[in-house]
């Protein structure tokens, strides 16, 4: 079903552009990644050099994680095309404007190098785990052990 201009009206000069992108689980994945604070923590703790342009490191990592989880593909070269096929979706969900070069394999390799720095790793681990892990002081007077029975469906080995 399309838009029909009534005969007594002239067609409008404005045009409507429709795009069709396969999004599958992307909104869910990005929502979980955002809720975990991955993008914000990385952006707060990773120092960029002055020549960095385009999407932030946290945004690139979020897109990359989304690709890894959605496609089960760890290859760097596949990310750029995958993101390009869903640019409108990512621009809308992340409230940014992605460039064609934001998820190239070179840039992802550079991000890996930045995140691979031991000091950066320790800082990010502390910041992220501080948000994710909760430690509770529980009473220790009583300890309870539960036995679990396991069924094994094979012949026992023969002792010689």
C-alpha positions, -999 to 999 in steps of 0.1 A, spaced: 0 0 0 15 34 -10 7 70 -6 -18 83 -31 -22 120 -40 -58 129 -44 -66 142 -79 -75 177 -66 -40 182 -50 -6 185 -65 21 162 -53 43 175 -25 79 185 -32 90 167 0 101 132 -3 98 103 21 128 81 23 123 46 39 152 24 49 151 -12 58 177 -26 82 177 -60 99 181 -52 136 174 -85 153 187 -83 188 207 -51 184 185 -29 206 186 -55 234 223 -60 232 231 -23 231 206 -17 260 225 -43 281 259 -28 271 247 6 281 231 -6 313 264 -22 322 281 12 317 308 -1 294 308 28 269 308 55 296 335 38 317 358 33 287 353 68 276 361 81 311 393 61 315 409 57 281 430 87 270 429 95 233 456 113 213 446 145 196 442 130 161 413 107 171 381 116 153 347 102 150 330 77 174 346 75 209 365 44 220 336 34 242 312 36 213 335 16 191 338 -11 218 300 -11 222 295 -16 185 321 -43 184 307 -62 214 272 -60 198 287 -75 166 305 -103 185 274 -112 204 249 -109 175 270 -125 148 293 -148 168 321 -136 146 353 -123 161 370 -112 128 379 -75 128 373 -71 91 336 -81 93 326 -54 118 328 -24 93 303 -39 68 280 -52 95 278 -17 111 274 0 77 243 -22 70 227 -9 102 240 27 104 206 43 108 198 19 137 230 26 155 228 64 149 193 64 164 200 41 193 233 57 203 223 93 194 254 98 172 264 100 136 287 72 126 313 77 99 323 50 74 357 47 91 346 44 127 347 5 127 375 -3 103 398 -32 112 427 -8 116 407 13 142 396 -19 160 432 -30 162 442 3 176 414 1 202 427 -34 211 462 -20 216 448 8 238 428 -16 259 457 -41 261 478 -16 281 482 -31 316 475 2 334 444 7 313 432 -28 319 436 -25 357 418 8 357 389 -5 336 387 -37 356 384 -17 389 359 7 375 337 -19 358 338 -45 386 330 -18 411 297 -13 392 289 -49 386 300 -69 417 283 -66 450 299 -80 481 277 -87 511 288 -95 547 270 -127 556 268 -145 589 295 -172 592 283 -190 623 266 -217 603 279 -234 572 257 -256 551 269 -281 525 246 -296 500 254 -330 484 245 -333 448 239 -367 433 252 -373 398 241 -400 374 267 -415 352 257 -436 322 288 -456 313 306 -487 324 332 -481 351 368 -486 339 382 -521 345 410 -523 370 438 -545 357 
